Amino acid sequence: LNRRAYDELESAFRAAASDPDVRCVVVTGADPAFCSGEDVKDMMTVDRPREDGPKAPLVRHPPTPAAIAALECDRPIIAKVNGHAVGLGATLALFCDIVIAKDTARIADPHVAVGLVAGDGGAIIWPALIGHARAKIYLFTGDAITGARAAEVGLVTEAVPAEHLDGRVAEIADKLAGLPPVALRLTKKSVNMDLRQKLDAMIEAHLGYETISHLSADHREAVNAFCEKRPPVFTGR
């Protein structure tokens, strides 16, 4: 995901919500992954204040979180997690209304591993779905959870073998498309009301924390190490 991808995703959700013929939206990725997260090399293009220069304002302006776009779209959204969903990719999937994952897919939010706060909504949706105790171990460590285990703990709706994924998603989408549209849309709004209130209350602070971490030396080291294919050395700055 980069800024262009965010803009296109938001436009697609808004187009779906304004089209009376659209009854359900399915979001998926190009095999073999659902979404590998933010483009790490794209992070290197962000301007940073010089360490030996005057203090600069916070310069990173994160794009509208996919979480908000997914919640504002009044059509039910199914995430067909056909492969790994990582970082922002996991956030996008988990904010969809129904998440059907391949049982061997790996879902992870490794923001901390690259020196960042999961300010895109990850720190909101993981605890909301599986509770704080479980969410903390995954958000702190960035460890992945399989689709099968994610279904067991309630992180995703359902996990199925790869050969059944397309059929199961089509079955659910067809059923949703045949239901009364107004009632379905208002039910989505009702069920998501608590989540939307949490998002509205916390997302600006979370994005602020992510911006601060984005300007840290440790994040810069993580990005450089990734691009240079070497282990990072963190200094706590």
PEVENNOR-V460379 format. One line per field, one symbol per residue. phi: phi as a letter, one per 20 degrees, with the letter a starting at -180 (. if undefined). psi: psi as a letter, one per 30 degrees, with the letter a starting at -180 (. if undefined). burial: b if it has 9 or more other C-alpha atoms within 8 Angstrom, else e. A space follows every 50 residues. Layout:
BEGIN
phi = ???
psi = ???
burial = ???
END
This chain:
BEGIN
phi = .cfffgfffffffffffedfeedbdddbdfgedfaenfffffffeffcff fedffdffdedgfggggffffffeefddeeeeagcclfffggffeffcdd dffefddbceggfdmcefeeoffeffffecnfffffffffemfecfgfff ffenfcfaccfgfdfgfffffffffffeeffffffffgfffeffffffff fdfffffffffgffeffffgfffffffelbffcedmd
psi = kaeeeeeeeeeeeeeeffjffkfkkkkllkkglekgakjefffffkkkkk egalkllkfkjklkkfeeeeefjfkkkkjjjfakjkbfeeeeefflekjj kkfflkkliheefgglkifgfefeeeeeegleeeeeeeeefgklkleeee eefgelekklleffeeeeeeeeeeeeffljeeeeefeeeeefeeeeeeee ffeeeeeeeeeeffgleeeeeeeeeeeghlkljkfg.
burial = beeeebbebbeebbebbeeeebbbbbebbeeebbbbbbeeebeeeeeebe eeeeeeeeeeeeeebbbbbbbebbbbbbbbbbbbbbbbbbbbbbbbbbbb bbbbbbbbbbbbbbbbbbbbbbbbbbbbebbbebbbbbbebbbbbbbbeb beebbbbbbbbbeebeeebeeebeebbeeeeeebbbebbeebeeebebbe eebeebbbbbbbbbbbbbbbbbbebbeeeeeeeeeee
END
